[in-house]
């Protein structure tokens, strides 16, 4: 990983509420991942699992957005406990101390109980502190992250409930180097907020599809994505 200071992927760019809307999770959940939680029962406590850039106001970077996306998969789909995730991250810190954002830069898989890291052709069962196991990496969330040689570069947020088998729809993407990291129409770089605004102003979907050179379903998914976000703000 190169110097974070000069990489847009690591720059503070998203408020907590904004990032939560992009990922379709409660802001309180995202805040707990950033700040950790203290309960009366020490057994239920957990430390922060996402490290955000230093700033006066808490903001997430694109890399943090990817980390949170992976956490959503582990928590919502695979039901992995945060305490187990913390054990895994503590183990990673010892084994790979030069990687401060392993959730974004490493490929994870889980069997619903344990957390795994794919490393040099093997999966280290991190919840058991380093035991090597071979498992197939199948995760619909991870398939929505694109990497280049330096790490994650594109995130395709879900425009529908991922559990309803709409994983193949990739009409919207987030790229830290396009439109300041805001959601855009895939293939065009047009902010989905703009597409949604034109639709709300009365323009037809077919007209928007022709203007942007996209298929009708892509415009529909962009509108769906922004519509869901707008309802969460209201």
N, C-alpha and C positions, 0 to 999 in steps of 0.2 A: 504494500500500500504506500502511495506517495504522500507527500506533505499535505495534511488535511487543509491547511490554511489557504491553499491556492486551488482547491478543488470544490466546485460548486455543489457537489453532492454532500459535502459536510457542512455547508453554510446554514445558519439558522434561517428558515424560510416559512415555516408553518406554525401558526398558533395551535394550541392544544385542541380547541373546539373545531377549528378548520380541518386539522388532520383527522380528527375523529369522524367528521362527516365524510371525508374521502374514503375512509375505511369502514364506514357503517358500524361504528361501535360507540358506546356512551363516552362522553368526555371524561367522566369520573373514572372509568376503567383505564383510559390512557394515562390520566394523571397518576393513578396508582402505580402503573408500570414505570413511570418516570421518577416518582418520589418515594415509592415503597409504601408499606402500610404497617401501622402499629396497632395491635389489638390488646385488650386486657390479658388475653391468653397468649403467652409468648410463642406457643406452638403454631399459632396462625399467622404470625408476623412474616413479612418477607421484605427483602432489600430491593432497591430499584433494579430493574432488569433492562432498562434503556438509559444510556448515558447521552444527554443532549448537549449541544454546544454551549459554552459559557456565554451568558448574556444577561442583561438586566431583567428582561422579560423572557420567560420560558418559551422557547420555540424549538421545533423539531427540524432536523435536516432531512434531506431526501433519504439518506441512509437510515435515519431513525424511522422514517415512514416505512421503509422496507422491513426493518426489524419488527415494527408493530404489526405489519401484515403477516409476518411469519408467526408472531405470537398469537394472533387471531386464529390462525390455523391450528396451532398446538392446543389452544384453550377451547375454542368453539367446536372444532371438528374431532380432535383426538383426545380431548378431556385431560390433558396432562396438567398436573397440579403445578402452581407457581413455585411452590417450595422445591419440587423436583427440577423445574427449569433453572432455579437458582443454583441447585447442586451442580447441574450440568455446566452452567456458566462459570462457576467457581473452578470446576475441574478444567474447563477450557483455558481459563486464565493462567493456570499453572502449566498446562501442556503447550499452549500457544500464546505466550505473553505479548507477542508483537501484534496481535490482532484484537483491537479493542471493540470491534463490532462483529463478533462471530455469527450472530443471527442473520446478518445481512450478507456476509462474505463467505459463509460455509454452507454446504448443502445438508439440510437436516431431513430426517425421516423418523417416524415413530410408529410403534405398534399399539398406541393408545395407553400404554403404561410407562414406557421408558422413552427417553429422548436419545436420538442417535446423531452422530456426525459422520458424514462420509469423508474419509481422509485416506489418501493413497490406496484407493481400491478396497478399503475395509471400512466397516462401520464400528466406531467405538461406542459402546453402550455407556454413555456418560452418566446416566442415572445410577450405574453400578461402578462408577469411578474408574473407567478405563478398560473394562473387559472387551476384547475384540469379538465382534459377531458379524456375520454376513446377512444382510437383509436387503430386500428390494425397496428402492426409494420411490414411493408412490404418494404424491401429495398434490392435489389440485391447486392449492395456493402457490406452491413453489413454481408450478408451470407458468405462472403469470408474472414471473420476474425474468428479465433478460439481462445477461451479463456480457461485458466485454472483457478484455484481458486484465483490466484493473479492478473489476468488481461489478456490482449492480448498476445498471444504467437506465432501465425502463421498468416501470411497474404498470401493469394493466389492472386497474381496480375493477371489481365486479360491478356490473350494471344490473344484475339480478341476484337473487338468492343463490349462492354457489351450491347449496345442497339440492337444488332443483335441476341440476345437471345442465346448466347453461354455461359451463366453463369455456366452451369454444368461442363465445362471443367476446371479441376484443375490439370494440369500437372506440374505446377511450383509453388513453395512456397518459402517464405522468413521467416526464423526463426533465431532470434538473436544468438542462440546457435549452429547453423549449418553453417559451412563454413563462419564464421565471418559475418553472416547476409546477405550474397550474395544470389541471386536467385539460387535455386537448383532444380533438377529433383525430383518431389514428390515421396516418397517411397524409394529413394536411397540416397539422399543427395549429388548427383553428381552435381557440378556447371553446370548450363546451358551453360555457356561460354565454358566449355570444350566440351560439346556435340556439340555445334555449330562449334567449331574449328575442331573437327574430321570430321564433315559433310563437311565443306569447304575444308578439305584436300582430299576429294574424297571418304570417306567411305559411304556405303549405309545405308539408314535408317533402313532396316531390320537387318543389322549387328549390328548397335548400339542398337536396341531394344533387340536383343538376348544377347549382352554383358551386358546390364544393367538390364535385366530381366523385361523390361517394354513393354507395348503394342506399336504398331507402331504409333498410334495417339498421344500418350504421347510424343514420340520423335519428332513427327511433330510439336506439339504445343511448345515444348521447343525451337526448331529451329525457329519457327515463332516468338516467343517472342524475342529471341536474334537478329534475323534479323531486326525486327522493331526497336529495340534499336540501332543497328549499323547504320541504316539509319538516325536516329536522331542525331547521333554523327557526321556523315559525313557532 
